[in-house]
């Protein structure tokens, strides 16, 4: 109870007091009206992987528009938590990328893969706004999905972007135009941006009761994490940005680099690998494998696989599953051309994997699979497209026109024929008409010491040059480069003790490495790393076998998470 003291105050003293002690009103925070909610943890909607740590989930109420939080229209974002098993240091928020990847199941998976980190940190997963609630089936749990009637799309089944006729270009541009128009017609679309999601993250930090928010993000998740640190530098904790875009530049530039980095992976890493693994099928040199690849492309076209669809198998091969799926089609087409049986010339280890893949993807053993069977597709009345991808990619920053993108394809096609002809004709942002509502800042100097970038040399989904450009534009940020690595997502996903050790020391001991290089791990079916010239300075070290075997524990879970992150971040215009 407050005691009341009565006194006499003269007018002069009153005036003096008012002048001497001005009243300063606290500026209203956009978070104020959302801080009275409590996180109610309970069962999750998703089914976790068998080897993942147990998770609990909660819903967070956020405004549809953080620029107008009092407007009265709210959304709900789903988050998960794999609680620290020991003395808690704080929370690590995770994001698988996309844009549009659901991440609530990622927390328990990473907690299991990195138990020493989980001992000190809660792992927090998040389904970013627009992505729905992972595992949910109710209409309000499905997120932003754009439906495009098939009548708006090309009816041709032989599309090949190498055909530069006006008719071919017009047919190719039907899909991105329809996607842009369908997604922009959704009322929610303007509010699905990185700026909005970063504010959701800041609210989550406050509701968790932590002074800072630590973070591990992959692919687009590097952009999201860097922009969170840029908008809320005082709230940012230790930030691990794995498989990085240039978060100091343009987000769309990461997509525009797909043709270059995809061609580099195909020519410098994949085709030499096929020549080593399947010399009887594709030829014993990279040049011979390249010729066989082109011949297989033409053969597949005669059986109903459009040139664009054949190429797409080899674009953004960020994980082992897509790598082997592309290999299945390539080797099968080459064998059929030569009149060989599907299993001829396959090494034993890869024969087993390709057979399992044939059964899983096409329902028949490898011996019964044909290119014609692969070409068979079931038509749909509607094509659905994940709206978050374009809402963020096209809504974060000003876009470029469809004409600009068509000219980009003219420039990229001759240099990067795998995807250079097609990309510029398939980008929905070229038909985006809405201007960004907010401007995203770059990373301030005060936050640079909190950032650690992790990047593979031949990542086909976020190019090494993108990561390096971000680091160079943000003095004080450090980077772990992985020599000769070719898959997307490195930390906790590839059994690389050098990478995992660097990140874990940063998270657990607050000791961030300087710019360093780790050696990569072997490609599928191989026991050693074959060096490839590239943008990373050669690292002649080899990983210690016992350490690598220890880091490869929970291999099934590791593969599931790695493939999911690769799929979430692959460039598939329509799915």
LINWO-V938951 format. One record per pair of residues at least 6 apart in sequence whose C-alpha atoms are under 7 Angstrom apart, sorted by the first residue. I is the first residue (numbers start at 1). GAP is how many residues later the second one is. Records with the same first field share a line. If there is no record, write none. Layout:
# LINWO-V938951
I->GAP + GAP
This chain:
# LINWO-V938951
30->36 + 39
31->172
34->28
35->172
39->19
40->18
41->15 + 16 + 17
42->14 + 15 + 16
43->13 + 14
44->12 + 13
45->89 + 90 + 91
46->88 + 89
47->88
48->57
49->508
51->506
52->56 + 57 + 60
53->29 + 55 + 56 + 58 + 59
54->28 + 54
55->25 + 26 + 27 + 53
56->24 + 25 + 26
57->22 + 23 + 24
58->20 + 21 + 22
59->17 + 18 + 19 + 20
60->16 + 17 + 18
61->13 + 14 + 15 + 16
62->12 + 13 + 14 + 138
63->6 + 10 + 11 + 12
64->9 + 10 + 11 + 127
65->126
66->130
77->50 + 51 + 52
78->48 + 49 + 55
79->25 + 45 + 46 + 47 + 48
80->24 + 27 + 44 + 45 + 46
81->26 + 41 + 42 + 43 + 44
82->25 + 26 + 29 + 40 + 41 + 42
83->39 + 40
84->34 + 35 + 36 + 37 + 38
85->33 + 34 + 35
86->33 + 34
87->33
88->32 + 33
89->31 + 32
90->31 + 32 + 120
91->30 + 31 + 32 + 33 + 122 + 123
92->29 + 30 + 31 + 32 + 121 + 122 + 123 + 124
93->30 + 31 + 32 + 121 + 122 + 123
94->9 + 12 + 13 + 30 + 31 + 32 + 121 + 122 + 123
95->8 + 30 + 31 + 121 + 122 + 123 + 126
96->7 + 121 + 122 + 125 + 469
97->120 + 121 + 122 + 123 + 124 + 471 + 472
98->122 + 291 + 470 + 471
99->121 + 289 + 290 + 293
100->31 + 288 + 289
101->30 + 467
102->24 + 25 + 26 + 29 + 32
103->22 + 23 + 24
104->21 + 22 + 23 + 30
105->20
106->19
107->16 + 17 + 18
111->7 + 12
113->379
114->378
117->387 + 391
127->6 + 7
128->69
129->63 + 68
130->13 + 14 + 62 + 258
131->11 + 12 + 13 + 257
132->9 + 10 + 11
133->8 + 9
136->6
144->242 + 243 + 244
145->239 + 240 + 241 + 242
146->36 + 37 + 238 + 239 + 240 + 241
147->35 + 235 + 236 + 237 + 238
148->30 + 31 + 34 + 234 + 235 + 236
149->232 + 233 + 234
150->231 + 232 + 233
152->22 + 26
153->21 + 22
154->17 + 20
157->149
158->148 + 149
159->147 + 148 + 149
160->146 + 147 + 148
161->147 + 260 + 261
162->259
169->256
172->253 + 254
173->252 + 253
175->251
176->250 + 251 + 252
177->251 + 254
179->249
180->248 + 249 + 251 + 252
183->6 + 204
189->202
190->201
192->196 + 199 + 200
193->198 + 199 + 202 + 203
194->30 + 198 + 202
195->245
198->26 + 30
205->7 + 8
211->24
212->23 + 24 + 25
213->22 + 23 + 24
214->22 + 23 + 24 + 25
215->10 + 23 + 24 + 25
216->23 + 24 + 25
217->8 + 23 + 24 + 25
218->23 + 24 + 25 + 271
219->23 + 24 + 25 + 26 + 243 + 350
220->25
222->19 + 20 + 22 + 23
223->22 + 24
226->21 + 217
227->213
229->7 + 214 + 218
230->211 + 212 + 213 + 214
231->210
233->214
237->213
238->212 + 213 + 269
239->211 + 212 + 213
240->211 + 212 + 213
241->211 + 212 + 213
242->211 + 212 + 213 + 247 + 248 + 249
243->211 + 212 + 213 + 219 + 245 + 246
244->209 + 211 + 218 + 222 + 223
245->9 + 217 + 221 + 222
246->220 + 221 + 223 + 224
247->223
248->194 + 222 + 225
251->142
252->141
254->208
258->202 + 203
259->157 + 159 + 160 + 161
260->156
261->199 + 202
262->53 + 54 + 198
263->153 + 155
265->193 + 195
268->264
271->15 + 18 + 19
272->13 + 14
275->7 + 8 + 9 + 10 + 11 + 14
276->8
277->70
278->67 + 68
280->65
281->50 + 53 + 54 + 64
282->6 + 7 + 10 + 52
283->6
292->42
293->37
296->34 + 37 + 38
297->10 + 13
299->34
300->33 + 71
301->6
303->68 + 69 + 72
304->68 + 71
305->70
311->107 + 108
313->13
314->12
315->104
316->144 + 145 + 254 + 255
317->6 + 143
318->141 + 142 + 143 + 169 + 170 + 248
319->168 + 169 + 243 + 244 + 247
321->242
324->30
328->26
332->10 + 39
333->38
335->6 + 7
342->24 + 25
343->8 + 24
349->176
350->175
354->12
355->10 + 11
358->6 + 7 + 8
359->6
383->192
384->191
385->189 + 190
394->35 + 38
395->40 + 41
396->40
397->39
398->37 + 38
399->30 + 31 + 33
400->30
401->29 + 30
402->28 + 29
405->19 + 20 + 25
406->18 + 19
408->16
409->11 + 12 + 13 + 14 + 15 + 16
410->11
412->8 + 9
413->7 + 8
426->147
443->31
448->26 + 27 + 28 + 29
449->27 + 28
451->26 + 27
452->25 + 26 + 27
453->25 + 26 + 27
454->25 + 26 + 27
455->9 + 12 + 25 + 26 + 27
456->8 + 25 + 26 + 27 + 29 + 30
457->7 + 24 + 25 + 26 + 27 + 28 + 29 + 78 + 79
458->6 + 26 + 27 + 28
459->27 + 28 + 29
461->27 + 108 + 109
471->6 + 7
478->35 + 36 + 37
479->35 + 36 + 37
480->35 + 36 + 37 + 38
481->35 + 36 + 37
482->35 + 36 + 37 + 38
483->34 + 35 + 36 + 37 + 53 + 55 + 56
484->36 + 47 + 48
485->35 + 36
488->78
489->73
491->8 + 9
492->8
493->65 + 69
495->53 + 56 + 57
496->25 + 52 + 55
497->50 + 51 + 54
498->20
499->19
502->11
505->6
506->6
517->22
519->20 + 22 + 23 + 24
521->8
522->6 + 7
